[in-house]
Amino acid sequence: MSAGAVSLTVVSAPLFLVESLPTTDSLTLGGPEGHHAATVQRLRVGEELVLADGHGGTATAVVTAVGRGSLDLDVTSRAYADAPVPRLVVVQGIAKGDRGELAVQAMTEVGVDEIVPWAASRSVAQWRGDRGVRARDKWVATAREAAKQARRPWLPVVAGAPDESTARVARRIGGAAAAFVLHEEAEERLTTADLPDLGEIVLVVGPEGGIAPAELDAFAEAGARPVRLGPSVLRTSTAGVAALSVLATRLSRW
């Protein structure tokens, strides 16, 4: 830093997710969020925080008292953020280990609106029975924490089924305003592909083993276009977040 330069640090208020926003001007934040705010983050009297319902509504509040695992708050302002359009949906091939959770975390931070777990034919990990339910629950929890970290008023949706078949993904593609499949052999680049102003953009990310030819054909028949990001081949845990970064820039979200 040059002599005489001034360093500015902007710190935003921490965000906590609640089932519904308070209707009164004073409240007590308890439960897991209250415990995290009071015990983990150690917020003190006079500090500011933001409550969000995950559906665009927010309320800014100031701490008036600190209890054991809870905070007393006074609401100072309320706001609502419209859902961004077009809606960004990533169909994420189920990955082994924690790669899927890493993908969910990063994609949430950069602005994904919905994540659809996809049981691709080349997915090493398979979500079946209770294991699938637990795995999806981890994705939901990961998205929730990442949304709080990113101060997002909208909580991304994780598709309700433990996993989606290729046929169901194809049907989702058929109803989208635009759909793209990340593929290393594609000639078209996502940086130059035509994008809609409204509706839903579906982006398909394959698992570690890639997308099988039959799957690629099914998606293309449903209306998806194969695209690439650049000359390198990205891992399944980074491809989606890289593509979302391109889309966020091109759609002026960033």
N, C-alpha and C positions, 0 to 999 in steps of 0.2 A: 504494500500500500504506500502511495506517495505521501510525502510530508504534507500535512495540513488536510489530508483527506478525512472525511467523516464516515465511520462505519455505522450503518443503520441495521438494526435487527428487529424484524416484525414477528411478533409471537401471537398467533391466533388462540382464542379461547378453546379449551378442550370440549369435545362433543360427547354427549351421552345419549344413548337411545332409550326411549321410553315407549310404552304401549300406546299412550295417548298424551297429548300435550295438556298441561294444566289449564283449567278454565278460570282459576282464581289467580290473584297476583302474588299469593304466598303459598308455599308448599314445602313438604319435606321429601327429599330424594333419598329413598331407602333401597333395600334389596341389593342385588349384585352391583348395580350401577352406583348406588350410594356408597357401598363398601369400597368400590374401586376409587371413587372420587375422594372419599374421606381418608381411607387407610393407605391406599396404594399411591395415588397422586398427591395426597396430603394437601388438598386445597384448604385455604384459610379464609377467615372472615374478610370480606372486601374484594375477594377474587371473583372473576367472571367465568361463567361457563355457558354452554349452549345445550339445550335439550332439543332432540329431534325425534319425530315419530317414524322416520324412514320412508315417509310418503310426501316429502317436500315441505312439511311444516316444521318450523323451528321457533324456539323461544329463548331469548337471552336472559340470563338471571345472574344475580349477585348473591354470594354466600353471606348469610346474616348470622349463622351459628353452625358450629361443628359438633356433631354428636358421635356416638360410638357406632361407626359404620353408616352414618347418615349425615345429610346436610340440610339445614333450613335455608330456603331460597326466597328471594323477592324477584319476580319477573319484571324486567325493565323494557322489553320490546318483544314483538312477535313478527314473524315473516313467513312467507310461503314462496318456494321456488318451483316454477313449472317444470314438469318432466322434460328433459331434453329430447329434441327431435332432429333427425330421425333416431329411432331407438336402435341401440347397438346390442346384438345378441351373438354370443360366441358359443358354438357347439364344440365342446372340448373333449377330445378323445381321452378316455380314462387311462391314466398313467400309473405306473408302479411307484411304490414308496411314497414319498412326500412331494413328488413333482406336480401332481394335480393340485395339491393345496398351495404350492408355491405359485402356480399359474393363477389360481383363484385370487390369491392375495394381491398379486401385481396387477391383474386385470381390473380388480375392484378399485385399486388406487388410481388407475388412469381413466376410469369412467365407464366400464362395461355396465349395461343395464340389465342383462340377463345372461346366465350361464347354464348351458344345457349339457349335462354329462352324457357322453355318447359311448356306447359299448361297441367300439369298432372291432372288426374281425382280427386286427393285429394288436389289439390291446392285450398286454401281458397280464394285467390285473383284471379280474372279473368281479363285478358286484352282484352277488347272488344272496338272496334271503336276508337274514339279519345283518350279514356283513355289508351288503349294499346299503341298507338303511343307515348303519353306523358311518359308513364312508361318506354318504351324502350329508349326514348331519355335520360331519367335520367340515365339509365345504361350506355349509350354511354358517357355521360358527366362524370360519376363517373370513368369509365375506363380511360378516357383521363387524368383526374387529378391525378389518382393513378399512371399512367405510367410516368407522369412528376415527381411525388414525388420519384418514384423508379429509375429515370434516365434511363428509358428504350428506346432504339433506335427504337424498334418495338412496335407500338400501337396495342393492341389486338383488334380483330374484334368482334363486337356484331352482331349476325345474323340479317339479314335484315327484316325478318318477325316479327311483334309484338310478336308472340308466335309460337311455333312449336307443331304440333300434335304428338301423340305417333307414328302414322304410318310414319310420315316424319322422326322422330328420328330413328326409326327402319331402314329406308332406309339409313340413314347416318351411322349407325352402320355397315350395310352390306358392305359398301365401305371402312371401316377403316382397318388399319393394325392390330389393336387390340382394343377391347372395353370392358369396365368393368362397372358394376353397383354396387354402394355401397349399401350393404344390411346387416342388423344386423344378419340375420340368415345364411349368407354365411359361408362356411367352409374354402374356399381358402382365403389366406391373400394377400393383394396388395404388401406386402413387399417381397413375394416370387414368384409372378406370372411372367410368361415369358413375356418379353417386346421386341418389334421390334426395329431394328436399324433405320428404315426409315418409311415414311408414316405418318399416323395419328393415334393417340391414343385418343379414345373417352371415356370419363368418365361421367357416369350418376349419378346425385345427386337428390334425391327426395325432395319433398316439406315437410312442417311440418308434414303432416299426413302420410308420407311414400309413398312407391311405391306399387300400387295395384297389386295383383297376376296376373291379366290379362296383365298388362303392363310388369311385370317381365318376363312372358312367351313370350310376343312379342319380347322383347329385346333378350332373350336367343335364340329364334328361328332365329333371325337375326345374331347371332354370338357373343353376349356379354356374359361375364362370371360374375356371382355375386361374389363380394369380400368384405372383411371386413378389417377394419383398426386395431381393437383391441377389447377388451371386452366392452368398453363403447359405448353408442349411442350418436353420435354428432348431434348438430342442423344443419339445412340446411345451415345456414350462416357460419358454420365452417368446415363442412365435406369436401367440395371441396378444401379448402385451405390446410387442413391436408393431403388429398390425393395427391394434387399437390406437396406438400413438400416431400412426399415419392418418387414420380416419379422424381422430380428434383434431388434428391440425387442419386437415382439409375441410372439415365441417365447421371450423372456427369455434370449436369448443375450447381450444387452447389459443 
